[in-house]
Amino acid sequence: MSDETRLRDQICSIAASMFARGLTAGSSGNISARLGDGRLLVTPTGSSFGALDPARLSLFDAEGRFLDGDKPTKEMPLHQAFYETRGARTGAVVHLHSTHSVAVSLLPDIDPDSVFKPLTAYSIMRLGKVKLLPYIRPGDPAMGDAVRGLAGKRSAVLLAHHGPVVAGKDLEAAAYAMEELEETAKLTLLTQGLRPKILAAPQIRELVEHFDVEWDD
């Protein structure tokens, strides 16, 4: 099995798992992943995570030109901005409209520079600080510009009124981080108004240093 065939199958398998567990619905969400030669495989526009065909994924060359497959997601500017600004650190990007994360993006009192309080060790280890980006129409190239404005400093962002986007070193890492983000959003909502205990600064610093987490701005 070639690396391309393997990655096509992995994208569809991970997407189907996310769909089955209610992390995305209808034809929402998109995934991209980079091959060893720099080409990108991307989920097509209007497609359901529950019924993707590996042979019909959109294919782009290393310069971002469409090569083959079904029409790609309109969120390509968002994906390309992560690859451009984060370089070799990014091998895949996952974007969902997951319920709890979207709900957190609507709260009036969250910190746009660090959406989630340090509730768990794994939210820090897998996400670092999550940036809230303002509402931009889905598919608008300005969404990519907003990500470029971060200069590659964040691997995870939350789009207001829209949903989370996570970049990872590979597809598995991006998927795991995305699921951690949604679970952290769920914990955030469950503890709203309850004054939950959070990790102390020394505990956070230990995690950041031990696991080489991107944390400081």
N, C-alpha and C positions, 0 to 999 in steps of 0.2 A: 504494500500500500504506500503510495506517495505521500509526502508531507502535505501536499495540497488536499488530497482526498481525505486524509486524516483530520485536517483542520476543518474542512467542510462538514464532515460528520460531527465533529465536536461542537461546532457552532449550533447545529440543529439539535443535538442532544441536550445541550445546556439550555437552549431556548425552550425546548419542549418541557423540560423539568420546571423551569420558571413559570411557564404558562399553567402547568398542571397544579402548581402550588399557589396560584392566584397572585403571583408577583407582577403579572401584567395581564391585560385583558384585550379582547378584540384584536385589532391590528396595531396596537400601540407598542412602543419600544423598538429599539434597534441595537444591533451588535456589529462591531467590526473587529477584525483580527489581521495581524500582519504576518505574511509569509517570510521565510528567510531571505528571499531576494528583494524584499521591500514592497511587493504587491499586497493589496488589501482585498480581503473578502468581506462583504457587507450584506446584511439582510436587506431584501428588497422593500420598496415602498408598498404600503397597503397589505403587507403579509402578516399572518398570525404566527406568533412564536410556537403555537401548537401544531402547525402544519407546514413547516418549512421543508423545501426540497433541496438537498445539498447541491444538486446539479444546476439549480436556478439562482443561486446566490450571485449577487453583483460582484464583478471583479474589476479592480482598478490597478493600473501600473504604479510603479514607485513614485512617479511624478504627479499622481492624482488624476490621471486620465482614465475615463471609463473604457473598459475593454470588452466585457462580455457579461451575459446573464440578464436577469430581469432588471427593470428600471430601479435604481438604488433609492434608499431612503432620502427624504428631503433634508435630513439632519446631517448630511455629509460635511457642511462647514464646521459643525460642532466637533465631529470626529477628527477631521483633518487638523483642526487647531491643536488638539491634544498631541497628535503625532509630531506636528511641527515644533511645538514648544517644549515637549518633554523628551524628544529624541529616543535614544535607545532604552530609556526607562519605560516606554510604553509599547507593548506588543498587542494590546487589545483595549477596546473601549465598549462599555455597556451603558445603555441609557434606557431607563424604565419610567413608567408613570405610576409607580407603586403607591398604593393608597396612603400609608402612614407617612411616607416621606413627603408626598404632596401636601398632606394635612399640616405637617410641620412648617412647610414653606409659607403657609397662610397665617401663621401665628404672628401677632403684633410685637412681641417682646423678645424675639430671638436676635442673637448677635450675628450680623451679616458676615463678620470675619471668621467666626467660629460657631457654626450653627448649633452643634451639640455640646452639652456639658460633658465633662469627663466621667461618664457613668460606669463604663466598663473598661477593662484592660484591652480587650480585643477591638473595641471601637477606635482606640488610639493606635494600636498596632497596625490595623488594616486600612485605616482611613486618614490618619493624621487629622489636621484641621479641615473642616468642610466649609467651603465658601458659599454664601448665598448670592446668586446673581439675580438681577432684577428681571421682571417679566419682559420677554422679547418674543415676538410672534414665532411659532414653530416654523423652522425652515428659513428664517431670515438670516442672511449672512452675518448680520450684526451679532448673532449668537457666537459665531466663531471668533469675532473680534473681541467679545467680552472674555472669552477663554484666553485669547492671546494676551490680553491685558494683564493676566496673572503671571505672565512670563515663566510659565512652567513650574510655578511654586506649589500648586495644589494638584493632587491626583483625584480629588473628588469634589464635585460642586453640586449644589442644589439649585435648580432653576425655579424661580418663584412661579406659582400657579401652573407648574408643568411637571417637574420630576427630577430625579437624581441622575448624574452622569459620573461614572467612575472609570479611570484609566488604570491598567495594571501591567505588570511586566509580561504577562501572558494571559490567555483567555481564562484559565482556571483562577488565577489570582484576581482578575477583574471581577469575575462572577462571585467569588467568595466575598470580596470587599463590598460589592453591591448588596449582597444579602445581609452583611453585617450592618450596612447603612440603614437598610429597612428595619432591621431588628432594633437598632438604636433609636430610630424614629418612633417605633412602637413603644419602647421604654420611655421615651421623652413624653409621649402623650399620656401614658399610664400614670406617670408621676407628676403630671402638671398640677401645680398648686399644693403639692405634698412636701415640698422642701426636701427632696431626696439627698442623701449623703453622696458626695462626689469624691473622686480620688484626689488626694492631696498633692501639692506641687512636687514634693520629693518623689512620690510614687509615679507621677507622670514623667518626671525627668529620668527616672530609672528605666521606664519602658522605652522612652525615646532613645536613650543612649544604648540600651542593650539590644534593641531590635532595629536600630538605625532608621528611626521613623522621621519622615519629613514633617517637622513640627513648627519651627520658627519661620516667621515671615521673611 
